[in-house]
Amino acid sequence: MKFKAEIDVMPLKELLDPQGKAVGIGLSNIGLNAINNVRIGKHISVEIDANDKAEAESKIKNACDKLLANPVMEYYTFSINPA
């Protein structure tokens, strides 16, 4: 069975996010002062073959833990739906 996973990887809240800071300054410079605390991350979409949703979740968690996210600096969330 095919599943589609949507993965979001973001910098830990405790860490400085230089990209987010730069975008926040840029937004302020163009008059969008109401937007603040900008954080920049990654969005990853994948298709996965698995027997059921629990197996798909396990495989995606493994991929995130081993490759897609750096747990020292990032956290991740994901959702899985049938493809």
N, C-alpha and C positions, 0 to 999 in steps of 0.2 A: 504494500500500500504506500502511496506517495503522500508526503506531508510537506507543507511549506512553513518555514520558520522565519520569523521576523525578529532580529536581534538588535538591541540597542546597547552600545558600549559607551560609557560616560566616565569622565575623570572623577575620582573620589572627591566628595564635597570639601574635604579637609585640604586639598591641594590647590595651588594656584593654577588657573587655566589661562595661559597667555593668549591663546587664540580667542577665547571668549572675551577676555579683557579688551583686546584690540577691536573686536566687533562691537562691543559695548561703547567704546570711545567713538567709533565710526558712526554708530546710530545717534549718539549725542551730538556729534558734529553736524548731522543733517537734520537736527531739530526733533529727534525722537527721544526726548529726555525721559519719557515715562517708561521706557524699556530699560531694565537693569538686571544685574546678576546673570548675564549671558554665559552659558556653558556650551562648548562645542564638543561633539562626540562623533561616533560612527554609527551608521545604520547598515546592517547586513541582511540580505534576503537570501535564503538557500532553500533548495528542495532536497528532501531526504527520503530514502526508502527505509521503511521499518514495518514490522508486523502490526504494531499498534501505537497509540499515542504515547504510552509510557516509555516504550523503547525509543521512540523518536526524541522525547524529552531527554532521556539518558544520553543519547548520542550527541545532541546539541549541547548539553551541559558539558560533556567531555571535550567537545571541540572548543567551547568558550574557555574552559579551564586550561587547556593545553596550548591553544594557539590564538584565538580571536581576541582575548582580553588579557591584560597584564594585571593580576590581582594586587600587585604592589601599588599601582597607580590608578586602576580603573575598576568599575563594577559593571555588571551587565544584567539586563532583563531580556526575556524572550517570550514570544507567543508562538504556538504551533496550531495549525489548522490543516484539515485535509486539503490536498492540492486539487 
